[in-house]
Amino acid sequence: PAAQRRVAELEASTSWRITGPLRALARSLRRV
């Protein structure tokens, strides 16, 4: 269904929005 596909896309974009800053944070922490 279209609704299910939209939920999957939303989850993907949200996870990207979270993993992006998280990866940057981990990189800065590793540098210290």
PDB file of N, CA, C and O in Angstrom:
ATOM      1  N   PRO A   1       0.831  -1.225   0.000  1.00  0.00           N
ATOM      2  CA  PRO A   1       0.000   0.000   0.000  1.00  0.00           C
ATOM      3  C   PRO A   1       0.858   1.265   0.000  1.00  0.00           C
ATOM      4  O   PRO A   1       2.015   1.250   0.422  1.00  0.00           O
ATOM      5  N   ALA A   2       0.271   2.348  -0.479  1.00  0.00           N
ATOM      6  CA  ALA A   2       1.008   3.611  -0.552  1.00  0.00           C
ATOM      7  C   ALA A   2       1.351   4.104   0.848  1.00  0.00           C
ATOM      8  O   ALA A   2       2.438   4.637   1.071  1.00  0.00           O
ATOM      9  N   ALA A   3       0.434   3.930   1.785  1.00  0.00           N
ATOM     10  CA  ALA A   3       0.676   4.402   3.156  1.00  0.00           C
ATOM     11  C   ALA A   3       1.892   3.704   3.746  1.00  0.00           C
ATOM     12  O   ALA A   3       2.727   4.327   4.402  1.00  0.00           O
ATOM     13  N   GLN A   4       1.980   2.393   3.501  1.00  0.00           N
ATOM     14  CA  GLN A   4       3.114   1.643   4.054  1.00  0.00           C
ATOM     15  C   GLN A   4       4.424   2.142   3.455  1.00  0.00           C
ATOM     16  O   GLN A   4       5.438   2.257   4.143  1.00  0.00           O
ATOM     17  N   ARG A   5       4.378   2.440   2.145  1.00  0.00           N
ATOM     18  CA  ARG A   5       5.595   2.908   1.483  1.00  0.00           C
ATOM     19  C   ARG A   5       6.014   4.259   2.062  1.00  0.00           C
ATOM     20  O   ARG A   5       7.199   4.520   2.269  1.00  0.00           O
ATOM     21  N   ARG A   6       5.015   5.116   2.321  1.00  0.00           N
ATOM     22  CA  ARG A   6       5.333   6.444   2.870  1.00  0.00           C
ATOM     23  C   ARG A   6       5.947   6.314   4.257  1.00  0.00           C
ATOM     24  O   ARG A   6       6.874   7.050   4.598  1.00  0.00           O
ATOM     25  N   VAL A   7       5.437   5.384   5.058  1.00  0.00           N
ATOM     26  CA  VAL A   7       5.979   5.175   6.406  1.00  0.00           C
ATOM     27  C   VAL A   7       7.430   4.721   6.305  1.00  0.00           C
ATOM     28  O   VAL A   7       8.278   5.164   7.080  1.00  0.00           O
ATOM     29  N   ALA A   8       7.716   3.838   5.351  1.00  0.00           N
ATOM     30  CA  ALA A   8       9.084   3.338   5.182  1.00  0.00           C
ATOM     31  C   ALA A   8      10.004   4.491   4.777  1.00  0.00           C
ATOM     32  O   ALA A   8      11.119   4.607   5.284  1.00  0.00           O
ATOM     33  N   GLU A   9       9.529   5.348   3.855  1.00  0.00           N
ATOM     34  CA  GLU A   9      10.355   6.482   3.424  1.00  0.00           C
ATOM     35  C   GLU A   9      10.604   7.429   4.589  1.00  0.00           C
ATOM     36  O   GLU A   9      11.706   7.952   4.753  1.00  0.00           O
ATOM     37  N   LEU A  10       9.561   7.646   5.402  1.00  0.00           N
ATOM     38  CA  LEU A  10       9.700   8.548   6.546  1.00  0.00           C
ATOM     39  C   LEU A  10      10.721   7.990   7.523  1.00  0.00           C
ATOM     40  O   LEU A  10      11.562   8.725   8.041  1.00  0.00           O
ATOM     41  N   GLU A  11      10.644   6.691   7.771  1.00  0.00           N
ATOM     42  CA  GLU A  11      11.602   6.066   8.692  1.00  0.00           C
ATOM     43  C   GLU A  11      13.022   6.194   8.147  1.00  0.00           C
ATOM     44  O   GLU A  11      13.959   6.457   8.901  1.00  0.00           O
ATOM     45  N   ALA A  12      13.178   6.009   6.850  1.00  0.00           N
ATOM     46  CA  ALA A  12      14.508   6.084   6.246  1.00  0.00           C
ATOM     47  C   ALA A  12      15.073   7.499   6.386  1.00  0.00           C
ATOM     48  O   ALA A  12      16.222   7.676   6.791  1.00  0.00           O
ATOM     49  N   SER A  13      14.263   8.505   6.049  1.00  0.00           N
ATOM     50  CA  SER A  13      14.752   9.882   6.132  1.00  0.00           C
ATOM     51  C   SER A  13      15.055  10.250   7.576  1.00  0.00           C
ATOM     52  O   SER A  13      16.028  10.954   7.850  1.00  0.00           O
ATOM     53  N   THR A  14      14.220   9.775   8.504  1.00  0.00           N
ATOM     54  CA  THR A  14      14.441  10.092   9.921  1.00  0.00           C
ATOM     55  C   THR A  14      15.726   9.448  10.402  1.00  0.00           C
ATOM     56  O   THR A  14      16.511  10.073  11.114  1.00  0.00           O
ATOM     57  N   SER A  15      15.945   8.192  10.012  1.00  0.00           N
ATOM     58  CA  SER A  15      17.161   7.501  10.461  1.00  0.00           C
ATOM     59  C   SER A  15      18.391   8.209   9.897  1.00  0.00           C
ATOM     60  O   SER A  15      19.412   8.322  10.575  1.00  0.00           O
ATOM     61  N   TRP A  16      18.290   8.688   8.644  1.00  0.00           N
ATOM     62  CA  TRP A  16      19.427   9.398   8.052  1.00  0.00           C
ATOM     63  C   TRP A  16      19.690  10.687   8.807  1.00  0.00           C
ATOM     64  O   TRP A  16      20.836  11.062   9.057  1.00  0.00           O
ATOM     65  N   ARG A  17      18.572  11.375   9.175  1.00  0.00           N
ATOM     66  CA  ARG A  17      18.712  12.646   9.881  1.00  0.00           C
ATOM     67  C   ARG A  17      19.349  12.432  11.246  1.00  0.00           C
ATOM     68  O   ARG A  17      19.978  13.339  11.791  1.00  0.00           O
ATOM     69  N   ILE A  18      19.186  11.231  11.800  1.00  0.00           N
ATOM     70  CA  ILE A  18      19.738  10.936  13.131  1.00  0.00           C
ATOM     71  C   ILE A  18      21.163  10.411  13.014  1.00  0.00           C
ATOM     72  O   ILE A  18      22.043  10.836  13.763  1.00  0.00           O
ATOM     73  N   THR A  19      21.397   9.494  12.085  1.00  0.00           N
ATOM     74  CA  THR A  19      22.728   8.886  11.966  1.00  0.00           C
ATOM     75  C   THR A  19      23.758   9.900  11.477  1.00  0.00           C
ATOM     76  O   THR A  19      24.941   9.774  11.793  1.00  0.00           O
ATOM     77  N   GLY A  20      23.329  10.903  10.712  1.00  0.00           N
ATOM     78  CA  GLY A  20      24.259  11.924  10.219  1.00  0.00           C
ATOM     79  C   GLY A  20      24.962  12.622  11.375  1.00  0.00           C
ATOM     80  O   GLY A  20      26.181  12.516  11.510  1.00  0.00           O
ATOM     81  N   PRO A  21      24.199  13.345  12.224  1.00  0.00           N
ATOM     82  CA  PRO A  21      24.802  14.032  13.377  1.00  0.00           C
ATOM     83  C   PRO A  21      25.494  13.059  14.321  1.00  0.00           C
ATOM     84  O   PRO A  21      26.527  13.385  14.907  1.00  0.00           O
ATOM     85  N   LEU A  22      24.927  11.861  14.469  1.00  0.00           N
ATOM     86  CA  LEU A  22      25.534  10.881  15.377  1.00  0.00           C
ATOM     87  C   LEU A  22      26.922  10.506  14.886  1.00  0.00           C
ATOM     88  O   LEU A  22      27.861  10.397  15.675  1.00  0.00           O
ATOM     89  N   ARG A  23      27.047  10.307  13.573  1.00  0.00           N
ATOM     90  CA  ARG A  23      28.346   9.923  13.021  1.00  0.00           C
ATOM     91  C   ARG A  23      29.351  11.058  13.206  1.00  0.00           C
ATOM     92  O   ARG A  23      30.517  10.820  13.521  1.00  0.00           O
ATOM     93  N   ALA A  24      28.886  12.300  13.009  1.00  0.00           N
ATOM     94  CA  ALA A  24      29.776  13.452  13.188  1.00  0.00           C
ATOM     95  C   ALA A  24      30.197  13.550  14.645  1.00  0.00           C
ATOM     96  O   ALA A  24      31.351  13.852  14.948  1.00  0.00           O
ATOM     97  N   LEU A  25      29.253  13.292  15.547  1.00  0.00           N
ATOM     98  CA  LEU A  25      29.565  13.365  16.977  1.00  0.00           C
ATOM     99  C   LEU A  25      30.589  12.303  17.344  1.00  0.00           C
ATOM    100  O   LEU A  25      31.538  12.576  18.079  1.00  0.00           O
ATOM    101  N   ALA A  26      30.400  11.097  16.835  1.00  0.00           N
ATOM    102  CA  ALA A  26      31.336  10.010  17.137  1.00  0.00           C
ATOM    103  C   ALA A  26      32.724  10.353  16.598  1.00  0.00           C
ATOM    104  O   ALA A  26      33.736  10.059  17.234  1.00  0.00           O
ATOM    105  N   ARG A  27      32.761  10.983  15.411  1.00  0.00           N
ATOM    106  CA  ARG A  27      34.049  11.336  14.815  1.00  0.00           C
ATOM    107  C   ARG A  27      34.764  12.368  15.686  1.00  0.00           C
ATOM    108  O   ARG A  27      35.970  12.268  15.913  1.00  0.00           O
ATOM    109  N   SER A  28      34.013  13.362  16.171  1.00  0.00           N
ATOM    110  CA  SER A  28      34.637  14.394  17.012  1.00  0.00           C
ATOM    111  C   SER A  28      35.081  13.794  18.340  1.00  0.00           C
ATOM    112  O   SER A  28      36.110  14.189  18.889  1.00  0.00           O
ATOM    113  N   LEU A  29      34.313  12.846  18.855  1.00  0.00           N
ATOM    114  CA  LEU A  29      34.685  12.215  20.131  1.00  0.00           C
ATOM    115  C   LEU A  29      35.944  11.381  19.950  1.00  0.00           C
ATOM    116  O   LEU A  29      36.803  11.339  20.831  1.00  0.00           O
ATOM    117  N   ARG A  30      36.048  10.715  18.798  1.00  0.00           N
ATOM    118  CA  ARG A  30      37.207   9.860  18.547  1.00  0.00           C
ATOM    119  C   ARG A  30      38.473  10.713  18.424  1.00  0.00           C
ATOM    120  O   ARG A  30      39.570  10.259  18.752  1.00  0.00           O
ATOM    121  N   ARG A  31      38.309  11.961  17.945  1.00  0.00           N
ATOM    122  CA  ARG A  31      39.465  12.828  17.732  1.00  0.00           C
ATOM    123  C   ARG A  31      40.074  13.228  19.081  1.00  0.00           C
ATOM    124  O   ARG A  31      41.287  13.407  19.184  1.00  0.00           O
ATOM    125  N   VAL A  32      39.241  13.368  20.107  1.00  0.00           N
ATOM    126  CA  VAL A  32      39.734  13.825  21.417  1.00  0.00           C
ATOM    127  C   VAL A  32      40.512  12.731  22.142  1.00  0.00           C
ATOM    128  O   VAL A  32      40.994  12.949  23.254  1.00  0.00           O
TER     129      VAL A  32
END
